[in-house]
Amino acid sequence: MNAEPIKPSRYQSDSGALAKVAALLLGLLVAVLMLFVVLMWVDARTEQKAVASPAAPSAPAPAHAHNTALPIESFAGVVPANAQELAAAHKPYDATLPPLQAGDVAKIRMVMKDQTLEIAPGVKYNVWSFDTAPGPVVHVRQGQTVEFTLVNGGKIPHSMDFHAARIAPNKAFRDVMPGESFTFRFKANDPGVFMYHCGTKPVLAHIANGMYGAIVVSPTDMPAADNEYVLVASEWYMNGDGITEPASLDMAKAHRMEPDWTTFNGYANQYVTHPLTAKPGETTRFWVVAAGPTLDTNFHVVGTVFNRAWVNGDMSRFQRGVQTVGVPAGGGAVFDVKIDDEGLYPFVSHAFAHVDLGQVGLLKVGDPEGTMSH
Ligand SMILES: [Cu+2]
């Protein structure tokens, strides 16, 4: 029975000790907080001094390649004063679907080249390319064998990845060393329009630098079209305006998906100045690939509705009466429009930032008044 009165006194003495410990901890916390306040005050004083320094505004920003939070300078829309003349003088990438090769085997040879190309009027860029950027349009028949040779005329390894192929990529899409060439074959059994690109790491850089294009595998059965055009949508990320000297890739912009220019077939607005053509009542077919490297294209033709849209490049069926179709980066789709009335019909990515950045062209139907042919 002695144990009972002892318990409360033990509790009392325990809680007294706890209170002392708590007070000690609280004191320590206050001391630490005060130290923080002093440190922050010193930090703020240092920053104020840096801002007040007269040399600060004109001094170049320090380079911190690892710091992606730094502001990025955009060169969107920056062209020289004579841009209109230059746009008129530019020879547009030929969007016309090239003819098929006869026989069971289509032989394709591309020479990889480092070169400087214009990507907008007066704007130059140091590309890595399959001959051109985009590379040449490859057109084969469903069931035809493609015999492809890549000649690497560049300074670093490159490779070729055909989305139309069912083939072991570690063998066929392997790196080809500078000065070497490599040939592989595949049978193009899947019809549609497919992207091809360099698959060498970092793939983002190789595609962003221009190593992409379209391969059209024409199905054996498809409604006839009067005009057939191939459009490869892509974007450019530049480390300078490309006017005073050619620009190169800005990898930070590419990671942040903030392009300076977006294009159809590699050059901003080229089919606005040099429209694609059709006659009234004709059916015009667009084979569209979104090469990216990262952004999709939302294909739309202003002033009409797609008579047929083979969405996602599924050639087994088409949709009718569709207005806009998303073409994912790395994907393709096919569109027919039959336009009866003369006029200028813009084709765009209807994600409208793309239009401002250059991904727009015109389909000139007939010879509408007030337009120049070229
Ligand atoms: Cu490459």
Residues whose N, C-alpha, C, O or C-beta is under 5 A from the ligand:
A	BS01	CU	P157 H158 S159 C198 T200 H206 M211
